[in-house]
Amino acid sequence: MSPARTELLAGARAVGPLLLGVVPFGLIYGVLARGAGIAATAAQAMSAVVFAGSAQFVAVPLLGGGAPGTIVLLTTLVLNLRHVLYSASMAPHLQPLGPAWKRLLAFLLTDEAYAVTILRYQRDRAEARAATSTHWYALGAGLTLWVVWQASTAAGLYLGAQVPPSWSLEFTLALTFIALVVPMLSDAAGVTAAVTAGAVAVLGLGLPLKLGLVAAALSGIAAGMMAEARVSGRAASRSITP
């Protein structure tokens, strides 16, 4: 098996456990879209082109309520600003790739794809391994998520009305994000960033245009950088102490 195919399949396997949260999320989106009066073809096209679950969830009630297009675009843009942070984190690893690869991986970049891919890059760096074909790993993760998202959206559009509300499938979304975050909390800086971001997100829950999420992301980054600087400072002090 070629290295590219090996990496492609490894990326697909890595996101496998996370699909348990993605599938119910897609089902709920399909049900909400039909309930908001959005045509099935338009709702499916949104999943195929936008491919951002949280943005789609916010856009559906706005579109169903007749909100102006500029409001829909601005709201979803603010909500998805976290992808700028993901891209900045991934950029050093993808620098050798050509424009076509970068555009493709940028389109397929989601919370789940980022989590499994950045962990792979960090593991390769820690083990001093060359990452010559790791972009195929990112492609396998992102493409698997895209295909499953389309299938779960279609299922929600055509079969979701038969799912009892008592199942509370939306709770699986929170479990999915917990599963994404916990493996990355390997040091004091990461824990500090996560706790700070979580606290700010709760406090900013009522802010308009989902600005609480942006404030939480920026606060978490700042807190993590400060914690890392303190740890580095203490290590430097110990190294120069006689």
CORGINOR-V612732 format. One record per residue. RES is the residue in one letter. OMEGA is omega in radians with two decimals (* if undefined). NEAR is the number of other ideal C-beta (glycine too) atoms within 10 Angstrom. Layout:
RES,OMEGA,NEAR
RES,OMEGA,NEAR
This chain:
M,-3.11,7
S,3.11,9
P,-3.13,11
A,-3.13,15
R,3.11,12
T,3.14,14
E,3.13,22
L,-3.13,22
L,3.11,15
A,3.10,17
G,3.11,25
A,3.13,19
R,-3.07,14
A,-3.12,21
V,-3.11,22
G,-3.12,12
P,-3.11,12
L,-3.14,24
L,3.10,19
L,3.07,12
G,-3.10,22
V,-3.07,23
V,3.10,18
P,3.12,22
F,3.10,23
G,3.10,26
L,-3.12,23
I,3.12,23
Y,3.14,24
G,3.13,27
V,-3.13,21
L,-3.12,19
A,3.12,28
R,3.11,19
G,3.13,13
A,3.11,15
G,3.12,11
I,-3.13,19
A,-3.11,11
A,-3.13,15
T,3.13,9
A,3.13,10
A,3.11,23
Q,3.11,19
A,3.10,12
M,3.10,20
S,-3.09,24
A,-3.02,12
V,-3.11,9
V,3.09,13
F,3.10,18
A,-3.00,20
G,-3.09,24
S,3.12,18
A,3.12,20
Q,3.12,22
F,3.13,18
V,-3.08,19
A,-3.05,23
V,3.14,23
P,3.10,13
L,3.12,17
L,3.13,19
G,3.13,15
G,3.10,9
G,3.13,7
A,3.10,13
P,-3.12,9
G,-3.14,9
T,3.12,8
I,3.12,12
V,-3.13,16
L,-3.11,12
L,-3.13,12
T,-3.13,18
T,3.09,20
L,3.14,11
V,-3.12,17
L,-3.07,20
N,3.10,18
L,3.10,14
R,3.13,16
H,3.04,16
V,3.10,10
L,3.08,15
Y,-3.10,19
S,3.12,15
A,3.11,9
S,-3.11,14
M,-2.99,20
A,-3.13,10
P,-3.11,9
H,-3.08,19
L,-3.05,18
Q,-3.12,8
P,-3.06,9
L,3.09,14
G,-3.10,7
P,-3.10,7
A,3.12,8
W,-3.11,15
K,3.13,16
R,-3.13,11
L,-3.12,16
L,3.07,21
A,3.11,14
F,-3.08,12
L,-3.08,20
L,3.07,21
T,3.11,22
D,-3.09,19
E,-3.14,26
A,3.12,26
Y,-3.06,22
A,-3.08,22
V,-3.10,24
T,-3.13,29
I,3.05,16
L,3.11,15
R,3.12,20
Y,3.13,18
Q,3.12,14
R,3.10,11
D,-3.13,15
R,3.14,12
A,-3.13,8
E,3.11,7
A,3.12,6
R,3.09,10
A,-3.10,7
A,-3.04,16
T,-3.08,11
S,-3.03,15
T,3.08,20
H,3.04,22
W,3.05,20
Y,3.10,25
A,3.11,29
L,3.13,21
G,3.12,26
A,-3.09,31
G,-3.12,26
L,3.09,18
T,3.11,24
L,-3.13,25
W,-3.11,17
V,-3.13,11
V,3.11,18
W,3.11,24
Q,-3.12,15
A,-3.12,14
S,3.05,23
T,3.13,27
A,3.12,18
A,3.12,16
G,-3.13,28
L,-3.01,23
Y,-3.09,13
L,-3.00,12
G,-3.13,22
A,-3.12,11
Q,-3.14,7
V,-3.12,16
P,3.10,7
P,-3.10,7
S,3.13,5
W,3.11,12
S,-3.09,10
L,-3.10,19
E,3.13,13
F,-3.14,11
T,3.12,17
L,3.12,17
A,3.11,10
L,3.13,13
T,-3.12,22
F,3.04,14
I,3.12,10
A,3.11,15
L,-2.99,17
V,-2.98,15
V,-3.14,10
P,-3.10,10
M,-3.13,15
L,-3.04,14
S,3.14,11
D,-3.08,13
A,-3.13,13
A,3.13,19
G,3.12,16
V,3.12,15
T,3.14,21
A,-3.10,24
A,-3.12,17
V,3.14,14
T,-3.14,19
A,3.13,22
G,-3.14,14
A,-3.13,14
V,3.11,20
A,3.12,18
V,-3.13,10
L,-3.11,13
G,-3.06,16
L,-3.08,11
G,-3.11,7
L,-3.13,13
P,3.06,8
L,3.13,15
K,-3.12,19
L,3.08,14
G,3.11,17
L,3.11,21
V,3.11,20
A,3.13,16
A,3.14,21
A,-3.12,18
L,3.12,14
S,3.11,19
G,3.11,22
I,-3.13,14
A,-3.13,14
A,3.12,20
G,3.12,21
M,3.10,13
M,3.12,14
A,3.12,18
E,3.12,16
A,3.11,11
R,3.12,13
V,3.13,14
S,3.11,11
G,3.11,10
R,3.13,10
A,3.12,9
A,3.13,10
S,3.12,9
R,-3.08,8
S,-3.11,7
I,3.13,6
T,3.14,6
P,*,2
